[in-house]
Amino acid sequence: MGDFSAVLQPDNRMGGSAIQHVKVKDFEEFLGSAGLIVMKTVGIFYSWTNSHIHSRIDRDLVSPTWMSLWPQIADEAKDPYFFDCSMLCITFSRSPRKMARPFRFFNHLTAHTELLNIVSTMWNWTVQREYMEQVWHQLKLMNEGIKALKRACVLIAQNHINRLTTTSGDVVHIDRAVEAEIIGFYKGLLGTYATQLPAIIPSILVGSPILDNKQKLSLIAPVTREEIYLDLKDISDLKTPGYDRFNACFFKKLWPIIRDDVSDVVI
């Protein structure tokens, strides 16, 4: 950690004369020869100011080995208040909690050559049950096979938020504070609900168009397997019809294998 009085990138200064590459070349070469990297910084971007020029000249430098041991750590640039430099702080919190990850189907797995084999084998490997229970049980059986396929294809990201910046600009890293900020954010997205609904006006209903007998019969006609597939195609690939975490992309791709059982549930 140090005040290097030198910028590293052209965008590290706002105001004053333009930054030339020759001005940052020595600093870049020093980092390369020393085998150091710049730690991620959160909070205020410019760490020094004289009221009309703002520069980022304060940094934490670490080795790649150190960063691999503490990948979740970042330095936080505090508000300088009446000083001309910001204070950089590093908080060493406990290791992220290991939490059970809920199952989720990734769309890129539909291109894997082993997916059809896994589904074909596990979809038929079960005793017969009643309709919805049968489909639910088959989907549950496939979870472990698809999880193994995911582990072989991708590196699963860390299932934990170490810190975040609140709407007021504060950086929080305590679990309870992070949880409260996330819950408050989504409550704001959901908005409010209506306390009462306007009454139906009979006069408008009487003068409005009504269904003829043919249209009424079409509404109560039996659902066909073709209609089920057409409706499935209209669902976005990212939508999940149920709580089993298998999205519409999965059902579309594997429809030739699962269509009979799924259609029986709908019909």
Solvent accessible surface area in square Angstrom, and as a share of the most:
residue,aa,sasa,rsa
1,M,137,0.61
2,G,24,0.23
3,D,85,0.44
4,F,69,0.29
5,S,85,0.55
6,A,32,0.25
7,V,7,0.04
8,L,20,0.10
9,Q,86,0.38
10,P,92,0.58
11,D,90,0.47
12,N,5,0.02
13,R,83,0.30
14,M,101,0.45
15,G,40,0.38
16,G,57,0.55
17,S,86,0.55
18,A,85,0.66
19,I,26,0.13
20,Q,105,0.47
21,H,120,0.54
22,V,103,0.59
23,K,142,0.60
24,V,2,0.01
25,K,95,0.40
26,D,107,0.55
27,F,17,0.07
28,E,65,0.29
29,E,96,0.43
30,F,93,0.39
31,L,18,0.09
32,G,61,0.58
33,S,100,0.65
34,A,51,0.40
35,G,40,0.38
36,L,50,0.25
37,I,69,0.35
38,V,48,0.27
39,M,3,0.01
40,K,140,0.59
41,T,37,0.21
42,V,27,0.15
43,G,49,0.47
44,I,63,0.32
45,F,87,0.36
46,Y,55,0.21
47,S,5,0.03
48,W,63,0.22
49,T,33,0.19
50,N,63,0.32
51,S,103,0.67
52,H,128,0.57
53,I,37,0.19
54,H,56,0.25
55,S,6,0.04
56,R,36,0.13
57,I,20,0.10
58,D,15,0.08
59,R,3,0.01
60,D,3,0.02
61,L,28,0.14
62,V,17,0.10
63,S,40,0.26
64,P,77,0.48
65,T,94,0.54
66,W,69,0.24
67,M,42,0.19
68,S,80,0.52
69,L,126,0.63
70,W,86,0.30
71,P,91,0.57
72,Q,31,0.14
73,I,7,0.04
74,A,5,0.04
75,D,0,0.00
76,E,20,0.09
77,A,4,0.03
78,K,74,0.31
79,D,75,0.39
80,P,30,0.19
81,Y,175,0.67
82,F,174,0.72
83,F,130,0.54
84,D,77,0.40
85,C,41,0.24
86,S,10,0.06
87,M,122,0.54
88,L,18,0.09
89,C,37,0.22
90,I,49,0.25
91,T,44,0.26
92,F,114,0.48
93,S,45,0.29
94,R,163,0.60
95,S,84,0.54
96,P,35,0.22
97,R,118,0.43
98,K,207,0.88
99,M,97,0.43
100,A,100,0.78
101,R,111,0.41
102,P,83,0.52
103,F,16,0.07
104,R,142,0.52
105,F,4,0.02
106,F,56,0.23
107,N,45,0.23
108,H,93,0.42
109,L,1,0.00
110,T,24,0.14
111,A,89,0.69
112,H,59,0.26
113,T,116,0.67
114,E,79,0.36
115,L,1,0.01
116,L,87,0.43
117,N,86,0.44
118,I,31,0.16
119,V,0,0.00
120,S,44,0.28
121,T,92,0.53
122,M,45,0.20
123,W,3,0.01
124,N,115,0.59
125,W,173,0.61
126,T,31,0.18
127,V,99,0.57
128,Q,155,0.69
129,R,83,0.30
130,E,122,0.55
131,Y,140,0.53
132,M,119,0.53
133,E,91,0.41
134,Q,10,0.04
135,V,8,0.05
136,W,99,0.35
137,H,40,0.18
138,Q,4,0.02
139,L,5,0.03
140,K,114,0.48
141,L,50,0.25
142,M,0,0.00
143,N,32,0.17
144,E,109,0.49
145,G,10,0.10
146,I,0,0.00
147,K,56,0.24
148,A,48,0.37
149,L,14,0.07
150,K,17,0.07
151,R,152,0.56
152,A,86,0.67
153,C,52,0.31
154,V,51,0.29
155,L,174,0.87
156,I,59,0.30
157,A,76,0.59
158,Q,95,0.42
159,N,58,0.30
160,H,36,0.16
161,I,87,0.44
162,N,36,0.19
163,R,40,0.15
164,L,39,0.20
165,T,81,0.47
166,T,19,0.11
167,T,128,0.74
168,S,89,0.58
169,G,48,0.46
170,D,89,0.46
171,V,23,0.13
172,V,30,0.17
173,H,61,0.27
174,I,100,0.51
175,D,39,0.20
176,R,189,0.69
177,A,37,0.28
178,V,10,0.06
179,E,102,0.46
180,A,64,0.50
181,E,43,0.19
182,I,55,0.28
183,I,83,0.42
184,G,42,0.40
185,F,108,0.45
186,Y,124,0.47
187,K,136,0.58
188,G,59,0.57
189,L,115,0.57
190,L,150,0.75
191,G,50,0.48
192,T,138,0.80
193,Y,184,0.70
194,A,73,0.57
195,T,129,0.75
196,Q,152,0.68
197,L,152,0.76
198,P,124,0.78
199,A,92,0.71
200,I,132,0.67
201,I,96,0.49
202,P,93,0.59
203,S,81,0.52
204,I,107,0.54
205,L,108,0.54
206,V,129,0.74
207,G,71,0.68
208,S,41,0.27
209,P,137,0.86
210,I,151,0.77
211,L,81,0.40
212,D,79,0.41
213,N,113,0.58
214,K,166,0.70
215,Q,84,0.37
216,K,103,0.44
217,L,114,0.57
218,S,75,0.49
219,L,131,0.65
220,I,137,0.69
221,A,54,0.42
222,P,119,0.75
223,V,74,0.42
224,T,62,0.36
225,R,105,0.38
226,E,120,0.54
227,E,82,0.37
228,I,17,0.09
229,Y,73,0.28
230,L,97,0.48
231,D,91,0.47
232,L,16,0.08
233,K,101,0.43
234,D,121,0.63
235,I,62,0.32
236,S,57,0.37
237,D,59,0.31
238,L,134,0.67
239,K,124,0.53
240,T,58,0.34
241,P,83,0.52
242,G,36,0.34
243,Y,183,0.69
244,D,37,0.19
245,R,106,0.39
246,F,1,0.00
247,N,11,0.06
248,A,0,0.00
249,C,17,0.10
250,F,0,0.00
251,F,21,0.09
252,K,52,0.22
253,K,94,0.40
254,L,0,0.00
255,W,22,0.08
256,P,92,0.58
257,I,51,0.26
258,I,0,0.00
259,R,121,0.44
260,D,87,0.45
261,D,41,0.21
262,V,22,0.12
263,S,1,0.01
264,D,52,0.27
265,V,45,0.26
266,V,83,0.48
267,I,111,0.56
